[in-house]
């Protein structure tokens, strides 16, 4: 909050969004995301893709977004909207841990970027 009480965003956002395929959601649940006009929405994507956009939308200027997510959006067709969204944000650094097993019981490989 600024001195006038306006929300100016968080300096740091850290999260581990859910891995849920949007196509498995009900039509009314999918409609919520289209009504909210998510640029990253794709009917075949995973819900975690929307969290990139949501995270940026609640960051302060020069804020830092840190999400532990799958890296599949980098190469998949469903990740195109997310890639375009991130490109617009002129990301300074992206870290793809590829196949390094950082977490013993994780079912996916982590990915991080620095703004």
C-alpha positions in Angstrom: 0.0 0.0 0.0 1.2 3.5 -0.7 0.6 6.5 1.6 -2.9 7.0 0.1 -3.8 3.4 0.8 -3.7 2.2 -2.8 -2.4 -1.3 -3.6 0.9 -1.0 -5.4 1.9 -4.6 -5.4 4.1 -7.1 -3.7 7.9 -6.9 -3.9 8.2 -10.7 -4.0 5.7 -13.4 -5.0 6.6 -17.0 -4.3 4.4 -19.9 -5.2 3.9 -23.5 -6.2 0.8 -23.4 -8.4 -1.4 -26.4 -9.0 -0.9 -28.7 -11.9 -4.4 -29.1 -13.2 -5.3 -29.4 -16.8 -7.7 -26.7 -17.7 -9.6 -29.1 -20.1 -10.5 -31.2 -17.0 -12.4 -28.2 -15.4 -16.1 -27.7 -15.8 -17.4 -25.3 -18.4 -18.4 -22.8 -15.7 -14.9 -23.0 -14.2 -13.3 -22.4 -17.6 -15.6 -19.5 -18.2 -14.2 -17.7 -15.1 -10.8 -17.6 -16.7 -12.0 -16.3 -20.1 -14.2 -13.7 -18.4 -11.2 -12.5 -16.4 -9.4 -12.1 -19.8 -6.2 -14.0 -19.0 -3.8 -13.5 -21.9 -2.2 -16.8 -20.9 -5.4 -18.8 -21.1 -5.4 -21.8 -23.5 -8.1 -24.5 -23.2 -5.4 -27.3 -23.3 -3.0 -25.7 -20.9 -2.3 -26.4 -17.2 -3.7 -24.0 -14.6 -0.1 -23.1 -13.5 0.3 -21.1 -16.8 -2.3 -18.6 -15.6 -0.3 -18.1 -12.4 2.5 -16.4 -14.3 0.1 -13.7 -15.4 -1.6 -13.5 -12.0 1.8 -13.3 -10.3 2.9 -10.4 -12.5 -0.4 -8.6 -12.0 0.1 -8.5 -8.3 3.8 -7.5 -8.3 5.1 -4.1 -7.6 7.3 -2.3 -10.2 10.6 -4.1 -10.2 9.1 -7.0 -8.1 10.4 -10.5 -8.2 8.1 -13.5 -9.2 9.3 -17.0 -8.2 7.2 -20.0 -9.1 8.0 -23.6 -8.9 6.4 -25.0 -12.1 6.8 -27.5 -14.9 8.9 -26.3 -17.8 6.6 -27.9 -20.4 5.1 -24.6 -21.4 8.5 -23.7 -22.9 8.1 -26.2 -25.7 4.4 -27.1 -25.9 1.8 -25.6 -28.2 -0.4 -24.8 -25.1 2.4 -22.7 -23.7 2.5 -20.2 -26.6 0.3 -17.7 -24.8 2.4 -17.9 -21.7 5.7 -17.6 -23.7 4.3 -14.5 -25.5 3.1 -13.0 -22.2 6.6 -13.5 -20.6 8.3 -12.1 -23.7 6.2 -8.9 -23.3 7.5 -8.6 -19.7 11.1 -8.6 -21.0 12.3 -11.2 -18.5 15.9 -10.7 -17.4 16.7 -14.3 -16.6 15.0 -17.7 -16.8 16.4 -20.8 -15.1 15.4 -24.1 -16.4 16.7 -26.8 -14.2 16.0 -29.3 -17.0 16.4 -32.7 -15.5 18.3 -32.0 -12.3 16.5 -33.8 -9.4 16.3 -30.9 -7.0 13.4 -32.4 -5.0 13.5 -36.0 -4.2 9.8 -36.7 -4.6 8.8 -34.1 -7.2 7.0 -35.4 -10.3 8.2 -32.5 -12.5 11.4 -30.5 -13.0 11.4 -26.9 -11.6 11.7 -23.7 -13.5 12.5 -20.2 -12.3 13.1 -16.8 -13.8 14.2 -13.4 -12.5 12.6 -10.2 -13.5 
